[in-house]
Amino acid sequence: MTIDSIWFVLLHLVIQVAVVVRVLQRPNREPASRIAWMVVVLALPVLGILGYLMLGETNVGRRNQKAMKTVMGGELHRQTVQEGPENDPVTVPVRYAHLFRVGHSVSGFPAVGGNVARLMEDSQKTIDAMIDDIDAAQRQVDVLFYIWLTDNNGTAMAEALIRAVGRGVCCRVMVDGLGSRALLKSALWRQMQKAGVQTAVALPLGNNLLRPLQGRVDLRNHRKIIVIDNRVTYCGSQNCADAEFRVKAKFAPWVDAVVRLEGPIARQNAMLFADDWEAYTGEASAGIDDAAGSNGAEGAIAQVVASGPTLRASAMPELFVSLMFAARRELVITTPYYVPNQSMQSALCAAAYRGVRTILILPARNDSREVAAASRSYYAELLQAGVDIREYVGGLLHSKTVTLDGQIVLIGSANMDRRSFDLNFENNILFYDPALTEAVRARQQSYIDSANDVTLAEVEGWSLTRRLWNNSVAMLGPIL
């Protein structure tokens, strides 16, 4: 062994030890994640170190981090949020008040009443309703999508915004740099800009070589927000695209769930959009008027719950777990991606063990083979606890919904996977509204009626190869 080789080995060992020390020092990381990354760094010379430096930390870049913290502590944000949950302007039933306190701890928004909530029928009717509302806008339209395609619906949405600008409405559009990268290169994007639509890119990709130095490339803005005149807003899983979702057509149709809302809750979504807009453009919003009217006791009680890697750690898992433990009779969940942390898996099993009818609905065919394998690694434990698992066969079930006891609904953009927990900026709305819960529960039942029942005997009969694949992929969950 030459002197140069010895120095190279020593240098590698020093770097390896330094990275291991960094892994151990990183805050807000589960022990399983630390162990997994230590194994990767120690077992894969060079590649493991590079992998951790690129993907091991939730780093959005110094500029984005500073901008987001400045915005979240600014005057405009304080106009909308309250100092504490005791200042919430509506009274939530005692049995569920703690859920809204959890929501308040995540992003500071209070529960507000006086909202009219309507579950949209399907993806196409959702886009049609959004366009109708944009065509009726008088002052302001704010739009944020993770994915915006240049298909029929994507083009129709852009044309509606161009029409609105033409009659003097201020229109602002923001898209994620990765999810909407095709739109950003398209003539449709340039057409909107030329017409006067204000545009921005959340977490732009930038130079491929320099991007890793500017933060993790796979940290994304996964939010879906539309606000019209601070009076109407939408929340759910819908991207701006045809249901056929031609970029992944073999999994179509994409099956989404979206709620249209009128009332004070629109102001919270407007505030959330304004925060993102200022963080990525540096342009502060002038202010957000209360166009929705005064907060009242009638109608749906709602609360925006926004999470992200620069906000409180473990926010979405804590909210999901709180919902699971709050259920007394029935808990029904739909999500396209189920890769839980241990507390969530345990909470879901605990719900079934204590006699709650617990139903988990997932797509039978997932657009991610790896996520599907990881999800199925948890099936045996869930089934043994008494969880009813259904796999939907009518397309890719993309709805992200939770209903419990016919009273509470959570709907939005967050999946039950590690990406939504730690890497994505997400937006959800928590509701106390029996009428909306009934509508969402009926939609969930339609999914159940079009799903295969997964049995414990079936899972125990899987081949050794399949079980090894599922469990091996699941082991990577803590490091992704």
VOGU-3710 file (C-alpha; in Angstrom, 3 decimals, decimal comma):
1> mtidsiwfvl> 0,000/0,000/0,000  1,488/3,335/-1,067  1,726/6,448/1,089  -0,852/8,147/-1,140  -3,271/5,256/-0,627  -2,832/5,398/3,142  -3,504/9,150/3,169  -6,607/8,625/1,016  -7,939/5,974/3,398  -7,237/8,161/6,430
11> lhlviqvavv> -8,906/11,147/4,778  -11,930/9,037/3,943  -12,149/7,768/7,531  -11,949/11,310/8,906  -14,723/12,477/6,563  -16,763/9,379/7,364  -16,474/10,004/11,125  -17,351/13,675/10,631  -20,500/12,760/8,690  -21,509/10,183/11,336
21> vrvlqrpnre> -21,093/12,847/14,021  -23,273/15,184/11,950  -25,911/12,458/11,611  -25,959/12,042/15,386  -26,218/15,795/15,979  -29,005/16,612/13,563  -32,130/17,775/15,439  -35,667/16,427/14,987  -34,566/13,058/13,616  -36,008/9,746/14,728
31> pasriawmvv> -33,549/7,156/16,114  -34,457/4,794/13,264  -33,467/7,461/10,756  -30,147/8,102/12,497  -29,355/4,374/12,563  -30,322/3,925/8,915  -28,128/6,804/7,775  -25,197/5,632/9,907  -25,412/2,206/8,263  -25,519/3,782/4,792
41> vlalpvlgil> -22,572/6,099/5,502  -20,445/3,336/7,026  -21,380/0,578/4,564  -21,100/2,542/1,316  -17,773/4,358/1,068  -18,022/7,691/-0,765  -21,536/6,987/-2,093  -23,003/6,876/1,399  -21,331/10,159/2,321  -22,494/11,857/-0,885
51> gylmlgetnv> -25,968/10,430/-0,390  -26,241/11,911/3,088  -24,894/15,303/2,041  -27,456/15,485/-0,788  -30,487/13,820/0,811  -29,871/13,402/4,510  -30,989/16,788/5,791  -34,110/18,888/5,281  -32,200/21,868/3,942  -34,110/24,340/1,739
61> grrnqkamkt> -31,094/26,595/1,345  -30,020/29,550/3,452  -31,846/32,143/1,362  -35,161/30,268/1,439  -34,785/29,451/5,134  -34,152/33,098/6,034  -36,971/34,376/3,804  -39,503/31,917/5,231  -38,635/32,721/8,832  -38,870/36,452/8,115
71> vmggelhrqt> -42,283/36,093/6,495  -43,702/33,840/9,211  -42,692/36,399/11,852  -43,883/39,431/9,877  -46,732/41,843/10,444  -48,928/40,478/7,665  -48,830/37,003/9,192  -49,739/38,426/12,598  -52,841/40,006/11,065  -54,317/36,554/10,555
81> vqegpendpv> -53,013/34,276/13,301  -53,910/34,427/16,973  -51,615/34,461/19,997  -53,031/31,214/21,342  -55,855/28,675/20,944  -57,732/30,251/23,848  -58,407/33,189/21,505  -60,174/31,066/18,896  -63,315/32,986/17,876  -65,550/29,875/17,846
91> tvpvryahlf> -66,237/27,184/20,381  -65,334/23,675/19,258  -67,024/20,845/21,195  -64,860/19,839/24,151  -64,410/16,328/22,801  -62,605/17,673/19,708  -61,092/20,913/21,003  -57,684/19,293/21,483  -57,511/18,457/17,762  -57,813/22,131/16,853
101> rvghsvsgfp> -55,227/22,999/19,485  -52,827/20,641/17,706  -53,693/22,345/14,418  -53,100/25,754/15,985  -49,684/24,659/17,252  -48,616/23,782/13,702  -49,228/27,040/11,825  -50,961/29,394/14,245  -54,352/29,648/12,558  -57,469/29,613/14,763
111> avggnvarlm> -60,633/27,624/14,159  -63,216/29,823/12,433  -66,928/29,251/11,899  -69,425/30,606/9,419  -68,072/28,641/6,445  -70,096/27,004/3,692  -68,376/23,792/2,589  -69,218/21,687/-0,465  -67,482/18,486/-1,538  -66,918/18,600/-5,298
121> edsqktidam> -68,290/15,725/-7,372  -65,170/14,808/-9,339  -61,945/16,179/-10,792  -63,485/17,704/-13,907  -66,290/19,444/-12,013  -63,674/20,763/-9,584  -61,690/22,427/-12,366  -64,901/23,727/-13,956  -65,996/25,279/-10,643  -62,571/26,864/-10,136
131> iddidaaqrq> -62,760/28,429/-13,590  -66,308/29,700/-12,938  -65,117/31,336/-9,711  -62,133/32,913/-11,479  -64,482/34,244/-14,172  -66,579/35,824/-11,393  -63,571/37,334/-9,568  -63,633/41,095/-9,038  -60,337/41,929/-7,317  -57,848/39,141/-6,629
141> vdvlfyiwlt> -57,081/35,555/-7,638  -54,220/33,588/-6,067  -53,320/30,128/-7,402  -50,678/27,638/-6,264  -50,281/24,107/-7,632  -47,603/21,478/-7,207  -48,324/20,066/-10,660  -49,768/22,142/-13,492  -49,884/20,399/-16,859  -50,399/21,994/-20,266
151> dnngtamaea> -53,327/19,682/-21,051  -57,001/20,648/-21,502  -57,639/21,648/-17,901  -54,248/23,280/-17,466  -54,827/25,392/-20,562  -58,399/26,245/-19,560  -57,218/27,427/-16,135  -54,553/29,644/-17,712  -57,078/31,112/-20,137  -59,445/31,929/-17,253
161> liravgrgvc> -56,652/33,810/-15,476  -55,806/35,707/-18,663  -59,464/36,706/-18,992  -59,493/37,877/-15,377  -56,378/40,012/-15,859  -57,999/41,506/-18,952  -60,869/42,898/-16,879  -58,564/44,333/-14,224  -58,326/41,492/-11,667  -54,939/40,996/-9,978
171> crvmvdglgs> -53,901/37,384/-10,642  -50,897/35,692/-9,018  -49,763/32,195/-9,969  -47,146/30,077/-8,227  -46,036/26,553/-9,145  -43,448/24,148/-7,812  -40,185/24,102/-9,745  -40,083/20,325/-10,060  -43,744/19,314/-10,214  -44,557/21,913/-12,896
181> rallksalwr> -41,241/21,949/-14,743  -42,941/21,182/-18,084  -45,264/24,182/-17,692  -42,327/26,466/-16,887  -40,754/25,604/-20,258  -44,000/25,962/-22,187  -45,559/28,672/-24,341  -48,561/28,638/-21,971  -46,431/29,969/-19,092  -45,030/32,738/-21,294
191> qmqkagvqta> -48,535/33,513/-22,522  -49,766/34,063/-18,956  -46,796/36,291/-18,181  -47,282/38,339/-21,346  -50,969/38,852/-20,529  -50,082/40,307/-17,121  -50,512/37,323/-14,803  -47,919/37,646/-12,021  -45,904/34,422/-11,800  -43,479/32,836/-9,358
201> valplgnnll> -41,694/29,517/-8,910  -41,535/27,786/-5,537  -38,193/26,047/-4,952  -36,828/26,480/-8,504  -34,467/23,770/-9,706  -31,799/26,116/-11,030  -28,466/24,794/-12,219  -28,268/21,003/-11,929  -24,667/21,114/-10,696  -25,171/23,884/-8,142
211> rplqgrvdlr> -28,646/22,863/-6,964  -27,426/20,413/-4,257  -25,462/23,287/-2,690  -28,656/25,367/-2,505  -30,646/22,799/-0,518  -32,189/19,367/-1,056  -33,545/19,069/-4,561  -36,393/16,798/-3,429  -37,835/19,281/-0,911  -40,941/20,470/-2,711
221> nhrkiividn> -43,927/22,785/-2,330  -46,738/20,239/-2,582  -49,553/22,680/-1,728  -52,714/23,227/-3,756  -54,291/26,621/-3,010  -56,837/28,731/-4,853  -58,305/31,881/-3,308  -60,767/34,190/-5,080  -61,418/37,668/-3,646  -60,542/36,367/-0,139
231> rvtycgsqnc> -64,059/34,943/-0,185  -63,856/31,568/-1,942  -61,160/28,934/-1,565  -60,526/25,285/-2,378  -58,666/22,572/-0,493  -57,870/18,998/-1,456  -55,634/16,757/-3,502  -56,398/18,149/-6,986  -53,551/19,275/-9,217  -54,174/21,442/-12,269
241> adaefrvkak> -54,516/18,662/-14,826  -56,969/16,395/-16,588  -58,113/13,366/-14,614  -56,377/11,243/-17,278  -53,064/12,716/-16,048  -51,297/11,945/-19,304  -47,791/12,062/-17,844  -48,727/8,845/-16,007  -51,638/7,732/-18,140  -51,414/4,018/-17,345
251> fapwvdavvr> -52,533/4,702/-13,766  -55,450/6,956/-14,756  -57,851/8,234/-13,796  -56,449/10,195/-10,858  -59,209/10,120/-8,231  -59,204/13,262/-6,075  -61,294/14,853/-3,335  -61,651/18,634/-3,099  -63,815/20,910/-0,951  -65,029/24,328/-2,112
261> legpiarqna> -65,388/26,828/0,720  -66,946/30,227/1,201  -66,338/32,101/4,420  -63,630/33,304/6,806  -61,452/30,246/6,161  -60,617/31,759/2,752  -58,628/34,451/4,562  -56,368/31,811/6,126  -55,611/30,243/2,746  -54,977/33,753/1,388
271> mlfaddweay> -52,508/34,309/4,212  -50,774/31,009/3,493  -50,423/31,908/-0,184  -49,155/35,380/0,744  -46,493/33,816/2,975  -45,265/31,598/0,150  -45,413/34,435/-2,366  -43,297/36,749/-0,211  -40,823/33,987/0,667  -40,115/33,120/-2,974
281> tgeasagidd> -40,452/36,551/-4,629  -39,592/39,002/-1,849  -42,788/40,902/-2,670  -44,934/41,561/0,398  -48,715/41,578/0,025  -50,384/44,884/0,844  -52,832/43,263/3,257  -55,650/40,777/3,357  -59,104/42,240/3,834  -61,917/40,245/5,398
291> aagsngaega> -63,958/39,956/2,228  -65,590/36,770/3,479  -67,513/38,633/6,172  -67,614/38,231/9,910  -66,949/34,963/11,681  -70,095/33,297/13,000  -71,274/30,243/14,848  -73,300/28,845/11,945  -71,769/26,704/9,226  -68,633/24,602/9,167
301> iaqvvasgpt> -65,888/25,206/11,711  -62,584/25,046/9,857  -58,869/25,581/10,420  -55,980/25,689/7,964  -53,107/23,420/9,004  -49,980/24,167/6,969  -46,800/22,165/7,459  -43,317/22,118/5,979  -39,633/21,409/6,640  -38,991/24,968/7,880
311> lrasampelf> -41,941/24,812/10,310  -42,484/22,679/13,410  -41,000/19,197/13,131  -43,319/16,157/13,058  -46,369/18,392/12,643  -48,407/16,221/10,276  -47,661/12,889/12,011  -48,783/14,433/15,300  -52,034/15,657/13,787  -52,716/12,287/12,149
321> vslmfaarre> -51,959/10,442/15,387  -54,180/12,828/17,374  -57,062/12,094/15,002  -56,504/8,358/15,326  -56,568/8,457/19,115  -59,658/10,712/19,109  -61,796/8,172/17,225  -64,376/6,316/19,327  -66,618/4,550/16,797  -65,164/4,797/13,292
331> lvittpyyvp> -61,992/5,959/11,593  -61,713/5,947/7,788  -58,565/7,007/5,936  -57,757/7,370/2,250  -54,226/8,058/1,064  -52,259/7,101/-2,046  -49,049/6,609/-0,074  -48,827/4,930/3,327  -45,294/4,895/4,741  -45,871/5,794/8,407
341> nqsmqsalca> -43,532/6,406/11,280  -43,812/4,008/14,199  -46,110/6,239/16,267  -48,632/6,448/13,436  -48,565/2,715/12,739  -49,067/2,038/16,448  -51,893/4,580/16,721  -53,745/3,023/13,785  -53,399/-0,448/15,296  -54,477/0,893/18,698
351> aayrgvrtil> -57,672/2,316/17,190  -58,636/-1,120/15,883  -57,619/-2,884/19,103  -59,931/-0,701/21,189  -62,905/-1,565/19,007  -62,997/1,389/16,603  -64,046/0,382/13,098  -60,824/1,296/11,310  -60,631/1,323/7,513  -57,551/2,157/5,436
361> ilparndsre> -58,132/2,646/1,684  -55,138/2,646/-0,680  -54,771/2,325/-4,472  -54,413/-1,198/-5,838  -51,964/0,111/-8,466  -49,583/2,773/-7,255  -47,581/5,079/-9,515  -44,569/4,338/-7,317  -43,571/0,672/-7,169  -41,293/1,339/-4,220
371> vaaasrsyya> -43,936/3,167/-2,174  -46,451/0,406/-2,884  -43,962/-2,184/-1,594  -43,201/-0,149/1,529  -46,923/0,317/2,218  -47,606/-3,410/1,985  -44,842/-4,203/4,447  -47,169/-2,776/7,141  -50,242/-4,798/6,119  -49,719/-7,864/8,322
381> ellqagvdir> -49,464/-5,896/11,559  -52,477/-3,751/10,667  -54,607/-6,748/9,727  -53,658/-8,625/12,893  -54,851/-5,604/14,887  -58,189/-5,636/13,068  -57,673/-2,791/10,588  -59,808/-3,247/7,463  -57,536/-2,661/4,434  -59,067/-2,010/1,011
391> eyvggllhsk> -57,248/-1,508/-2,294  -59,139/0,719/-4,741  -59,245/-0,533/-8,329  -60,971/2,350/-10,170  -57,792/4,304/-10,920  -55,085/5,861/-8,789  -56,789/6,858/-5,552  -55,160/10,238/-4,896  -57,599/11,538/-2,250  -56,126/12,416/1,123
401> tvtldgqivl> -58,997/12,275/3,630  -59,634/11,318/7,241  -63,107/11,076/8,798  -63,872/10,115/12,369  -67,126/9,420/14,184  -69,261/11,305/11,662  -68,057/14,651/13,045  -64,501/15,498/12,000  -62,856/15,697/8,567  -59,271/16,380/7,542
411> igsanmdrrs> -58,699/16,989/3,841  -55,801/18,448/1,909  -52,516/17,748/0,161  -50,601/15,724/2,777  -50,048/12,018/2,264  -49,322/9,565/5,071  -45,700/9,117/4,101  -42,281/10,400/5,065  -42,179/12,930/2,225  -45,263/14,734/3,496
421> fdlnfennil> -44,033/14,452/7,089  -40,529/15,854/6,610  -39,851/17,091/3,078  -42,935/18,714/1,530  -44,735/21,964/2,203  -48,374/20,877/2,609  -51,765/22,491/3,235  -54,774/20,859/4,848  -58,014/21,982/6,466  -59,455/20,447/9,618
431> fydpalteav> -63,255/20,597/9,903  -65,848/20,099/12,571  -68,958/19,746/10,406  -71,278/16,709/10,525  -72,794/17,553/7,115  -69,431/17,719/5,351  -68,239/14,643/7,229  -71,278/12,745/5,965  -70,529/13,791/2,389  -66,851/12,826/2,622
441> rarqqsyids> -67,736/9,555/4,342  -70,139/8,752/1,494  -67,319/9,428/-0,983  -65,047/7,134/1,019  -67,774/4,467/0,874  -67,803/4,735/-2,912  -64,076/3,975/-2,839  -64,695/0,981/-0,556  -67,378/-0,316/-2,920  -64,820/-0,228/-5,761
451> andvtlaeve> -62,004/-1,847/-3,804  -60,618/-5,283/-3,108  -60,681/-6,508/0,488  -57,153/-7,416/1,648  -57,161/-10,390/4,030  -54,573/-11,614/6,506  -54,565/-15,026/4,823  -53,719/-13,364/1,507  -50,832/-11,375/3,005  -49,451/-14,403/4,858
461> gwsltrrlwn> -49,554/-16,287/1,556  -47,261/-13,845/-0,226  -44,069/-15,403/-1,531  -40,817/-15,058/0,361  -39,418/-12,950/-2,483  -42,311/-10,507/-2,298  -42,091/-10,166/1,472  -38,334/-9,610/1,324  -38,819/-6,912/-1,332  -41,547/-5,134/0,657
471> nsvamlgpil> -39,583/-5,193/3,911  -36,297/-4,212/2,284  -37,860/-1,161/0,628  -39,592/-0,226/3,895  -36,213/-0,156/5,644  -35,287/2,801/3,441  -38,280/4,805/4,668  -36,429/6,574/7,505  -33,703/7,869/5,181  -35,930/9,113/2,357
//
